[in-house]
Amino acid sequence: MDAKIAFLNGDLGKKIYMEQLVGFIVYDQESKTCKLDKSLYDLKQASKQWHEKFDNLIMSKGFKVNESDKCIYYKTKDRLCIIICLYVDDMLIFGSNLHVINDVKSMLSANFNLKYLEEVDVILDIKITRTEKWNFLDQSHYIKKILKKYNYFESKPACTPYDSSVKLFKNTGDSVNQSEYTSIIGSLRYVADCTRPDIAYVVGLPYRFTNRPSLEHYKEIERVMRYLKKTQDLGLHYKKFPAVLEDYNDADWNSLSNDSKATSGYIFKIAGGAVAWKSKK
């Protein structure tokens, strides 16, 4: 669902005035200004006021906010569950059945001007595939886009994202195209954070050298890009049953570092697919 002119719904917390609009200037009162009753686009607080408006409404209907992500709301009653995900003015609604979903749609429609969309298949560059038995999330289309953007689409695929015999050190010479380097790292981190825990560690390695990348650092991100080319269809696979939470964690105890700092990582899985992961030094 999409909230039309979402930012105009926000209630202003303080007095704000604006000049009269061209074509709507009151005769003989040209020097007067207008007091805003509602938020407008381009106001610095517009997005915040919209989110507060939505938040207050949802919370008044018995929803609770997810403490780890303030844009996710949930409500449980009589063993039924409904979840709302808000991203700017786009909403995803998940529920135990269509009845509870339609009730929430009606409630939201009574308060906001909404556009109903088809069942979601892509959101935030994440592709969603659903069947009766499983759900699958991947970013194959996004990976193709960044491969083309950074001229790796025709590169030779790599079977692994990292060569463990390679050790990276700080660059003491000139920086090599820092702007593009950080841009590629940003794109890779988005993939690693969303659907590809298998590259979380290897993306973190060259990320440590964004302030002054060298040719050797560039070779490492090139290796990751070539690996993504070969494995672009990999993603997160969730089975409906059993919904068992699993936790795995480990640390390398400084085996590949020269600065006395270990790298640790964890991954949580439920229904067979990863739901949270991190690699951190």
Residue pairs with C-beta under 8 A, 6 or more apart in sequence:
1 90
1 91
1 92
1 93
1 105
1 108
1 114
1 115
1 116
1 117
2 89
2 90
2 91
2 114
2 115
2 117
3 9
3 54
3 89
3 90
3 91
3 112
3 113
3 114
3 115
4 89
4 112
4 113
4 114
4 115
5 113
6 50
6 88
6 89
6 112
7 39
7 40
7 41
7 43
7 46
7 47
7 49
7 50
7 89
8 38
8 39
8 40
8 41
9 38
9 39
9 50
9 53
9 54
9 112
10 38
10 39
10 45
10 46
10 48
10 49
10 50
10 52
10 53
11 38
11 39
11 49
11 52
11 53
12 36
12 37
12 38
12 39
12 45
12 49
13 45
13 49
15 35
16 35
16 36
16 43
17 33
17 34
17 35
17 36
18 33
18 34
18 36
18 40
19 33
19 34
20 26
20 30
20 32
20 33
20 34
26 32
39 45
39 46
39 49
39 50
40 46
43 49
47 88
50 89
51 86
54 86
54 112
55 65
57 111
58 73
58 84
59 65
59 73
61 75
61 107
62 75
62 77
63 73
63 74
63 75
63 82
63 84
64 73
64 74
64 75
65 72
65 73
66 72
66 73
66 74
71 85
71 86
71 87
72 83
72 84
72 85
72 86
73 83
73 84
73 86
74 81
74 82
74 83
74 84
75 81
75 82
76 82
79 96
80 95
80 96
80 97
80 100
81 95
81 96
82 93
82 94
82 95
82 96
82 100
82 101
82 104
83 93
83 94
83 95
84 91
84 92
84 93
84 104
85 91
85 92
85 93
85 94
87 123
87 124
90 123
91 108
92 120
92 123
93 101
93 104
93 105
94 101
95 101
95 104
105 114
105 116
108 114
119 130
120 128
121 127
121 128
121 129
122 128
122 141
124 194
125 139
125 141
125 142
125 190
125 194
126 137
126 138
126 139
126 142
126 194
126 195
127 137
127 138
127 139
127 140
127 141
127 235
128 135
128 136
128 137
129 135
129 136
129 137
129 138
130 136
133 239
133 240
134 237
134 238
134 239
134 240
135 237
135 238
135 273
136 235
136 236
136 237
136 238
137 194
137 195
137 235
137 236
137 238
137 273
138 195
138 233
138 234
138 235
138 236
139 191
139 194
139 195
139 196
139 232
139 235
140 232
140 233
140 235
142 190
142 191
143 191
143 228
143 229
143 232
144 153
144 232
146 152
146 184
146 187
146 188
146 191
146 225
147 153
147 155
147 225
147 228
147 229
147 232
149 187
150 180
150 183
150 184
150 187
150 225
152 222
152 225
152 226
152 229
153 229
155 222
155 225
155 226
155 229
156 226
157 226
157 227
157 229
157 230
158 223
158 226
158 227
158 229
158 230
159 227
159 230
160 227
161 198
161 199
161 202
161 223
161 224
161 227
161 228
162 201
162 202
162 205
162 220
162 223
162 224
163 223
164 256
166 216
166 220
167 256
167 258
168 205
168 206
168 208
168 209
168 216
168 217
168 220
169 258
170 209
170 212
171 209
171 212
171 213
171 214
171 216
171 217
173 214
175 211
175 212
175 213
175 214
176 213
176 214
176 215
176 217
176 218
177 213
177 218
178 210
178 211
178 212
178 213
181 206
181 210
181 213
181 217
181 218
181 221
182 210
184 221
184 225
185 203
185 206
185 207
185 210
185 221
188 199
188 203
188 221
188 224
188 225
188 228
189 203
189 207
191 199
191 228
192 199
192 200
192 203
193 200
195 235
195 236
196 228
196 234
196 235
197 267
197 274
197 277
198 231
198 234
199 224
199 227
199 228
200 265
200 277
200 278
200 279
201 263
201 265
201 279
202 220
202 223
202 224
203 224
204 263
204 279
204 280
204 281
205 220
206 213
206 217
206 220
206 221
206 224
208 281
209 217
236 273
236 274
237 272
237 273
238 270
238 271
238 272
238 273
239 271
239 272
239 273
240 271
241 271
242 271
243 270
243 271
244 270
244 271
245 268
245 269
245 270
246 268
246 269
246 270
247 266
247 267
247 268
247 269
248 266
248 267
248 269
249 264
249 265
249 266
249 267
250 264
250 265
250 266
251 262
251 263
251 264
251 265
252 262
252 263
252 264
253 262
254 260
254 261
254 262
256 263
257 263
257 281
261 281
262 281
263 279
263 280
263 281
264 279
264 280
264 281
265 277
265 278
265 279
265 280
266 276
266 277
266 278
267 274
267 276
267 277
268 274
268 275
268 276
268 277
269 275
